[in-house]
Amino acid sequence: MKHIFTQKHILITTILILTLTNIIHAQEANKGFELPEGATARLGNGSINKMQYTQDGTRLALTTSMGIWLYDTINFTPIYLLKKHENDAIFLAFSPDGSILASAEHPGVIHIWDTNTGKHKHEVNNEGGTNRIIFSRDGEKLGVFGVNGSVRLWNTNTWEEIEVFPDLVHLHLDGIRSLDFSSNSFMLAFGNNVGIISTVEIFSGEETQTYLQHAGMVTSLKFSPDDDLLASAGVDNTIRVWDTNSAELKLLIEKQPGANNLTFSPDSSLLASGYSTGDIILWDVQTGEQRQVMKGHFGRVKDIAFSSDMRTLASASMDGTVRIWNVFTGKELHAFEDHYGHFTCFDVSSDDKTFVIPIYEPVGCLWDITSGKLENIIGMNAYYYAQDIAFNPTGDIIAFVSIENYISLLNRETGKHLKRLVGHDHPVASVVFSPDGKMLASGSRDMTVRLWDAIALEEKHVLKGHKKEVNSVAFSPDGTTVASGSKDKTVRLWDANTGAEKLVLDEHESGVSSVAFSPDGTTIASVADTPEIYLWDAATGEPKKVIDGDESGVLSVVFHPNGNVIATGGQSGVVELFDANSGESVGKFPGHWKKVTDLRFTTDGNKLVSRCDEGVLYVWDVAGI
């Protein structure tokens, strides 16, 4: 009996060991950046906000629109993608031993992570929002500077609030344009819009020094690691280094337009400055001489960080890369790619080979749809935050609209601007070519739909009738009808030749966000950030069916080329497929972390592309539907 009992225990113990081993292996396999089930490619890894090395220089963390990426800087591989924030994580800080990472969003939510396991440890809600976070030198405190001008200190063992220092500064009233928060002494530095810099000691709340010499706005501030120096850059095209004890100017570097993101080396002997050109310059703090000029980025530098051993420097840019440089030679060692901005919209070429995707900076990315690789980058002139973008049917012309009142046309291959179509009184939200490429429709916040001759590049008709801004426009497959969805809760159908209003579809209880025609032109689908998906008879305007979709609200809708399936994207981040005849759900693709606003099928119907507010695109395999 004793022998049997022992065998049983051995068997149970063995099973437990195997089970625990499988759990551990499963946890190790789940790094957070794997493609979700059903996805064949991901385009983009989220736009970069801030970055920081661990103290030992072996890892680099980036806060992005997709989450917090943790990279191995020895082997240049991703370790984890940490996702918990509902809003974009902006600020981050490592504990001195590198075992803990804190990430923060502006509203005040701070998440605490174990960097060895990638596990979430704690959530801190900082009253007053978040504008900077730092660990104390001993790692026992987390200091948080809030958007309300207060500083709160948190115990990093219990995550209880220790002390509050309120109203140290009024950021907006005082015209503050730059700041830094020292982990060495919890000292604050502020630079305002008229060139005045001041430092504040948080425990007394008193201003310790005032620096008066910048002629205009201060754009960047940085304490040296020992707090003995303070570097500043301004619109007067100068970089200045100050003694924080005496407020004496120690170094003046002139003729530095666009200098920003100042960063001291760990021993304070070097100062790095980044530029809108993408260059990084290393300066000798004692002499002001240039030590290195690092060239490789083609977009504005967003952040700079030194490794603790000073062998490498990391730089993040609007060109979508984080580059690792050898400090002594100035040579690039590696580039972490695919952080190409916060994609705002996209389109797929009619040959199913290429995406076009604008990013925040004035460039657009052309990607190969099969491999997910970047093909080309084209200039898109001075725009900000593109609202919509569209290929013409032959794929050689791209139309895009931003927060301006016009539509821009450019050549796909050369990026050359062909024409601005001017006529709208307010920003344009949606643009689409007719199936034959001879017309262009646009919808605007000015409550109008406009039809343009895409050959002569001139306005044909102004369609008036909507009572609020127009969010979405679509052509029927034969090009004779235009559908428009508006914030006034209606879908309107227009004659594309005469501009006359044909029908008003008015069953929605909220503003219409997306409209789409079926491939045969007999049905119109529309959604309005509610669970309901309306299918309308395009000839009579009568509702044919109402499908219950995402309970959190459906924002985007598109028909499959076979006409039997519709795809929707909603607030929950789930892409869902429905049978257009029965209304039944025939497939779900969870994977996006934020709301899905744009969808496109390839013309062969084998792939579905979705975009969400993370600024990331997924390509889904839908060949089996």
Secondary structure, 3 states (H helix, E strand, C coil): CHHHHHHHHHHHHHHHHHHHHHHHHHHHHCCCCCCCCCEEEEECCCCEEEEEECCCCCEEEEEECCCEEEEECCCCEEEEEECCCCCCCCEEEECCCCCEEEEECCCCEEEEEECCCCCEEEEEECCCCCCEEEECCCCCEEEEECCCCCEEEEECCCCCEEEEECCCCCCCCCCEEEEEECCCCCEEEEEECCCCEEEEECCCCEEEEEECCCCCCEEEEEECCCCCEEEEEECCCCEEEEECCCCCEEEEECCCCCCEEEEECCCCCEEEEECCCCCEEEEECCCCCEEEEECCCCCCEEEEEECCCCCEEEEEECCCCEEEEECCCCCEEEEECCCCCCCCCCEECCCCCEEEEECCCCEEEEEECCCCCEEEEEECCCCCCCCEEEECCCCCEEEEECCCCEEEEEECCCCCEEEEEECCCCCEEEEEECCCCCEEEEEECCCEEEEEECCCCEEEEEEECCCCCEEEEEECCCCCEEEEEECCCCEEEEECCCCCEEEEECCCCCCCCEEEECCCCCEEEEECCECEEEEEECCCCCEEEEEECCCCCEEEEEECCCCCEEEEEECCCCEEEEECCCCCEEEEECCCCCCEEEEEECCCCCEEEEEECCCCEEEEECCCC
